[in-house]
Amino acid sequence: MAAAAVPAEPAANNGAISVATLRADLLNTRAHNTRLQQHIQALETRLSEQLGEAVFRDTGLGAPDDIRNLQQTLTDREQQLLELRRELEERGDELAAARAANRELMTQLNSP
């Protein structure tokens, strides 16, 4: 990469590291450092959001709206339940009346 653009200096011996290799390592290390800084920043943001939500919940600041909504839903469901029970009772009464009328008609049909 960057090592190709930098002219290599002749090595004094076979075990010596060239300047181009050191520069390439430096560029790679800087790029890696930048990526790590970005990752740390993203993690800090996530942590901050999570902690903020936890504190918000724990202090009860967000609870009243949630509780109010739940209480309203509960009230609506209780009202719906009462209406359905009333309908069921009316239908039960209608069914009992229909059975009584049916018995009476069957008695009239079976009597001489």
C-alpha positions as CSV (number, residue, x, y, z in Angstrom):
1,M,0.0,0.0,0.0
2,A,1.8,3.0,1.3
3,A,5.0,1.1,1.4
4,A,5.2,1.0,-2.4
5,A,5.1,4.9,-2.6
6,V,8.0,5.3,-0.2
7,P,11.4,4.5,-1.6
8,A,13.1,1.8,0.3
9,E,16.5,2.6,1.7
10,P,19.1,-0.1,1.3
11,A,19.5,-2.2,4.4
12,A,22.8,-2.4,6.1
13,N,22.4,-6.0,6.8
14,N,19.9,-8.8,6.1
15,G,18.2,-8.5,9.5
16,A,17.6,-4.8,9.4
17,I,14.0,-3.4,9.0
18,S,13.6,-1.0,6.1
19,V,12.2,2.6,6.5
20,A,9.4,1.7,4.1
21,T,8.4,-1.2,6.3
22,L,8.4,1.0,9.4
23,R,6.3,3.7,7.6
24,A,3.8,1.1,6.4
25,D,3.5,-0.3,9.9
26,L,3.0,3.3,11.2
27,L,0.2,3.9,8.6
28,N,-1.5,0.6,9.4
29,T,-1.2,1.3,13.2
30,R,-2.7,4.8,12.7
31,A,-5.6,3.4,10.6
32,H,-6.2,0.7,13.2
33,N,-6.1,3.4,16.0
34,T,-8.7,5.4,14.0
35,R,-11.0,2.4,13.7
36,L,-10.7,1.6,17.4
37,Q,-11.5,5.2,18.3
38,Q,-14.6,5.1,16.1
39,H,-15.6,1.8,17.7
40,I,-15.1,3.1,21.2
41,Q,-17.1,6.2,20.4
42,A,-20.0,4.0,19.1
43,L,-19.8,1.9,22.3
44,E,-19.8,5.0,24.5
45,T,-22.9,6.3,22.7
46,R,-24.7,3.0,23.1
47,L,-23.8,2.8,26.8
48,S,-24.9,6.4,27.4
49,E,-28.3,5.7,25.8
50,Q,-28.8,2.5,27.7
51,L,-27.8,4.1,31.0
52,G,-30.0,7.1,30.3
53,E,-33.0,4.8,29.6
54,A,-32.3,2.8,32.8
55,V,-32.1,6.0,34.9
56,F,-35.2,7.3,33.3
57,R,-37.1,4.1,34.2
58,D,-35.6,3.8,37.7
59,T,-36.4,7.4,38.6
60,G,-40.0,7.0,37.5
61,L,-39.9,9.9,35.2
62,G,-41.2,7.8,32.3
63,A,-43.6,5.7,34.3
64,P,-46.6,8.1,34.6
65,D,-47.3,8.1,30.9
66,D,-46.9,4.3,30.7
67,I,-49.1,3.8,33.8
68,R,-51.7,6.2,32.5
69,N,-51.9,4.4,29.2
70,L,-52.1,1.0,30.9
71,Q,-54.8,2.3,33.3
72,Q,-56.8,3.7,30.4
73,T,-56.5,0.4,28.6
74,L,-57.5,-1.5,31.7
75,T,-60.6,0.7,32.1
76,D,-61.5,0.3,28.5
77,R,-61.2,-3.5,28.8
78,E,-63.3,-3.6,32.0
79,Q,-66.0,-1.6,30.3
80,Q,-65.9,-3.9,27.3
81,L,-66.1,-7.0,29.6
82,L,-69.2,-5.5,31.4
83,E,-70.9,-4.9,28.0
84,L,-70.1,-8.4,26.8
85,R,-71.4,-9.9,30.1
86,R,-74.6,-7.9,29.7
87,E,-75.0,-9.2,26.1
88,L,-74.4,-12.7,27.3
89,E,-77.0,-12.4,30.0
90,E,-79.5,-10.9,27.5
91,R,-78.8,-13.8,25.1
92,G,-79.2,-16.3,28.0
93,D,-82.5,-14.7,28.8
94,E,-83.6,-14.9,25.2
95,L,-82.5,-18.5,25.0
96,A,-84.4,-19.4,28.1
97,A,-87.6,-17.6,26.7
98,A,-87.2,-19.5,23.4
99,R,-86.8,-22.8,25.2
100,A,-89.9,-22.1,27.3
101,A,-91.9,-21.2,24.2
102,N,-90.6,-24.3,22.5
103,R,-91.7,-26.5,25.5
104,E,-95.1,-24.8,25.5
105,L,-95.5,-25.4,21.7
106,M,-94.4,-29.0,22.1
107,T,-96.9,-29.5,24.9
108,Q,-99.7,-28.0,22.7
109,L,-98.8,-30.2,19.8
110,N,-98.6,-33.4,21.9
111,S,-101.9,-32.8,23.8
112,P,-105.1,-34.3,22.3
